[in-house]
Amino acid sequence: MEKKKAIVIGSGVAGLASALRLAKKGMEVQVFEANDFFGGKINSVVSEGGFRFDRGPSIFTAPHYIKELYDLCDEDFENFEMVDFGKSFNYFFNDGTRLKLSTNKREIIEEISSKLNEDPSTISDYLTKAKKNYESIIPLFVEKSLHKWKTLLGSKFLKALINIPKYKLTRTMNEENTKTFKNLKTVQIFNRFASYNGSDPFKAPAMLNMICHMEMNLPLYFPKKGMFQITESIYNLCLKHRVKFHFNEKVSKINVEEGRVIGVTTNKETYNSDIVFSNMDVSFTYEKLLTNESHPQKILDQPRSSSAVVFYWGIDKEFSELSLHNLLFTDDYKKEFNGVFDLNETQDDPSIYINITSKYVEGDAPSGKENWFTMINAPINIDQDWEKETQRIRAMLVKKINKVLKTDIEKHIVSEKVMNPEFIENTYSCKGGSIYGNASNNKYAAFLRHPNFSKKIKGLYFVGVSVHPGGGIPLALNSAKIATEIMSKDFRLN
Ligand SMILES: Cc1cc2nc3c(=O)[nH]c(=O)nc-3n(C[C@H](O)[C@H](O)[C@H](O)COP(=O)(O)OP(=O)(O)OC[C@H]3O[C@@H](n4cnc5c(N)ncnc54)[C@H](O)[C@@H]3O)c2cc1C
């Protein structure tokens, strides 16, 4: 029997995972990627002077979703080398308070309670609750489609619904954290987890406080070669399973005939296929590739998650007070998020995240030097003057880093590359440059993401952070799994 043909638009982590899963279903798979590199936002950049940077993500959680792909291919997950460095975040506050968190729950509790005068049992109970909520919510809201009756009528889902009052949906993350902890600095540390899916802790439901479980109850690993190893390893599995890649080939149209997909047209050619998986941002998929079809406007109009401004700095010195993950907090978190989500501007004194992979990844910086990925949360691109804004932000970052680390950082920057929301939007074709699709800034957000399939066009599926289940690498990997499972049922494949 002739193999069914599948086309995947985009080679982000969700596109790659989809291509692999489709190939394992026995399909002939082609991936079309607009850029000349694979991996979407998870790619690598090298700057002058021999510094390597992961261009996008730096926090690696839930490695078991990558293991699933290795298992699917009968490959040994030991080959995906990752390390638990024993350290998670170093936190710096403007008043000189510093915390060094490890990846050990007991030590985390000890550090927070001693430095911030919290009751150890309050932190312990909070983390236990995060674990319970995570374990009951994730299998239903993240690992299954919320757009299929089978999930919604299942006994586990109904049980989760009955438990909803426990998840404090009526409170925001910040309200719950303020009620729980004495010290506003502790509140700030736990509010921070809203940024893991590009949301605002002053709006996002308290249920999202469970995100800390992945970092504080579970080991925090890091891929031995850096985050790029994630997409590189899935890409290599794809090649082993005969997935064909077309780089520099942008899809300009999804071709539809009598309510079903028949293939795509790119800047080079038209290709036929039985199914199409779009890893392109869902809003742009409709706006640019499905111009003649009806659009689910309510879903596409939901507020977007945050974007980012990143400076990739080669630094000619080592800072012993910094670790792999470092956060220099603002004094006014509310003002910072208000700027990002309501005013579409970056406030003075934003929180700065500094990720330094050269602390652990061999060869990421020359000896005695460090590669600083220096990032702030930023509003999405609505045609601000990003050239001017990026320079303003740079000056603020330099000033704050100098104050907090008591240094003159400008003197130590020997190479620089920059990424801002406009660059993110143009490079990865994601609307507004939002890095996690829709924000989770209201309690209905989980139900207001686009399904992993088209309700109108047969053979069309959607994966990646802009659709269910949402933002971040683990969720993007789940979107690929859910979409492939739905497709298999639609086409009666094993
Ligand atoms: C600065 C930054 C920091 C981040 N930090 C973290 C973190 O610490 N942890 C975490 O889990 N996540 C983080 N993220 C988010 C994470 O990168 C994303 O959630 C994830 O990589 C998105 O994967 P994706 O498959 O949805 O899509 P993308 O990576 O956006 O890939 C989509 C691909 O589709 C291609 N494409 C689009 N349109 C077309 C077309 N018409 N034709 C052909 N190709 C097309 C694009 O070129 C791109 O390669 C971060 C992101 C950024 C930018």
The ligand as an SDF file (V2000), in Angstrom:
LIG
                    3D

 53 58  0  0  0  0  0  0  0  0999 V2000
   14.2210   34.2740   24.7290 C   0  0  0  0  0  0  0  0  0  0  0  0
   13.3650   33.0600   24.9560 C   0  0  0  0  0  0  0  0  0  0  0  0
   13.4550   32.3810   26.1640 C   0  0  0  0  0  0  0  0  0  0  0  0
   12.6730   31.2420   26.3780 C   0  0  0  0  0  0  0  0  0  0  0  0
   12.8320   30.5370   27.5390 N   0  0  0  0  0  0  0  0  0  0  0  0
   12.2340   29.3280   27.6750 C   0  0  0  0  0  0  0  0  0  0  0  0
   12.6110   28.4410   28.7280 C   0  0  0  0  0  0  0  0  0  0  0  0
   13.5100   28.7550   29.5090 O   0  0  0  0  0  0  0  0  0  0  0  0
   11.9730   27.2360   28.8220 N   0  0  0  0  0  0  0  0  0  0  0  0
   10.9930   26.8550   27.9270 C   0  0  0  0  0  0  0  0  0  0  0  0
   10.4340   25.7520   28.0590 O   0  0  0  0  0  0  0  0  0  0  0  0
   10.6460   27.6680   26.9080 N   0  0  0  0  0  0  0  0  0  0  0  0
   11.2490   28.8710   26.7510 C   0  0  0  0  0  0  0  0  0  0  0  0
   10.9720   29.6730   25.6710 N   0  0  0  0  0  0  0  0  0  0  0  0
    9.8610   29.2930   24.7920 C   0  0  0  0  0  0  0  0  0  0  0  0
   10.2550   28.1890   23.8250 C   0  0  0  0  0  0  0  0  0  0  0  0
   11.3190   28.6010   23.0280 O   0  0  0  0  0  0  0  0  0  0  0  0
    9.0910   27.8930   22.9630 C   0  0  0  0  0  0  0  0  0  0  0  0
    8.0260   27.5320   23.8160 O   0  0  0  0  0  0  0  0  0  0  0  0
    9.3190   26.7360   21.9910 C   0  0  0  0  0  0  0  0  0  0  0  0
   10.6460   26.6550   21.5600 O   0  0  0  0  0  0  0  0  0  0  0  0
    8.3930   26.9780   20.8230 C   0  0  0  0  0  0  0  0  0  0  0  0
    8.4290   25.9080   19.9640 O   0  0  0  0  0  0  0  0  0  0  0  0
    7.4030   25.8020   18.7680 P   0  0  0  0  0  0  0  0  0  0  0  0
    7.5970   24.4510   18.1950 O   0  0  0  0  0  0  0  0  0  0  0  0
    6.0460   26.1530   19.2020 O   0  0  0  0  0  0  0  0  0  0  0  0
    7.7390   26.9270   17.6910 O   0  0  0  0  0  0  0  0  0  0  0  0
    8.9450   27.7870   17.1720 P   0  0  0  0  0  0  0  0  0  0  0  0
   10.1890   27.5400   17.9150 O   0  0  0  0  0  0  0  0  0  0  0  0
    8.4500   29.1760   17.1180 O   0  0  0  0  0  0  0  0  0  0  0  0
    9.1530   27.2420   15.6870 O   0  0  0  0  0  0  0  0  0  0  0  0
    8.2950   27.5120   14.6310 C   0  0  0  0  0  0  0  0  0  0  0  0
    9.0710   27.2700   13.3540 C   0  0  0  0  0  0  0  0  0  0  0  0
    8.1990   27.3690   12.2470 O   0  0  0  0  0  0  0  0  0  0  0  0
    8.8710   28.0550   11.2130 C   0  0  0  0  0  0  0  0  0  0  0  0
    7.8520   28.6490   10.3340 N   0  0  0  0  0  0  0  0  0  0  0  0
    6.8840   29.5320   10.6830 C   0  0  0  0  0  0  0  0  0  0  0  0
    6.1240   29.8330    9.6270 N   0  0  0  0  0  0  0  0  0  0  0  0
    6.6030   29.1260    8.5750 C   0  0  0  0  0  0  0  0  0  0  0  0
    6.2190   29.0050    7.2090 C   0  0  0  0  0  0  0  0  0  0  0  0
    5.1820   29.6910    6.6860 N   0  0  0  0  0  0  0  0  0  0  0  0
    6.9300   28.1700    6.4100 N   0  0  0  0  0  0  0  0  0  0  0  0
    7.9770   27.4570    6.9060 C   0  0  0  0  0  0  0  0  0  0  0  0
    8.3810   27.5500    8.1900 N   0  0  0  0  0  0  0  0  0  0  0  0
    7.7010   28.3610    9.0260 C   0  0  0  0  0  0  0  0  0  0  0  0
    9.7020   29.0880   11.9340 C   0  0  0  0  0  0  0  0  0  0  0  0
   10.7550   29.5750   11.1260 O   0  0  0  0  0  0  0  0  0  0  0  0
   10.1800   28.2840   13.1320 C   0  0  0  0  0  0  0  0  0  0  0  0
   11.3800   27.6160   12.8550 O   0  0  0  0  0  0  0  0  0  0  0  0
   11.7450   30.8040   25.3990 C   0  0  0  0  0  0  0  0  0  0  0  0
   11.6720   31.4930   24.1820 C   0  0  0  0  0  0  0  0  0  0  0  0
   12.4910   32.5970   23.9520 C   0  0  0  0  0  0  0  0  0  0  0  0
   12.4250   33.3070   22.6240 C   0  0  0  0  0  0  0  0  0  0  0  0
  1  2  1  0
  2  3  1  0
  2 52  2  0
  3  4  2  0
  4  5  1  0
  4 50  1  0
  5  6  2  0
  6  7  1  0
  6 13  1  0
  7  8  2  0
  7  9  1  0
  9 10  1  0
 10 11  2  0
 10 12  1  0
 12 13  2  0
 13 14  1  0
 14 15  1  0
 14 50  1  0
 15 16  1  0
 16 17  1  0
 16 18  1  0
 18 19  1  0
 18 20  1  0
 20 21  1  0
 20 22  1  0
 22 23  1  0
 23 24  1  0
 24 25  2  0
 24 26  1  0
 24 27  1  0
 27 28  1  0
 28 29  2  0
 28 30  1  0
 28 31  1  0
 31 32  1  0
 32 33  1  0
 33 34  1  0
 33 48  1  0
 34 35  1  0
 35 36  1  0
 35 46  1  0
 36 37  1  0
 36 45  1  0
 37 38  2  0
 38 39  1  0
 39 40  1  0
 39 45  2  0
 40 41  1  0
 40 42  2  0
 42 43  1  0
 43 44  2  0
 44 45  1  0
 46 47  1  0
 46 48  1  0
 48 49  1  0
 50 51  2  0
 51 52  1  0
 52 53  1  0
M  END
$$$$
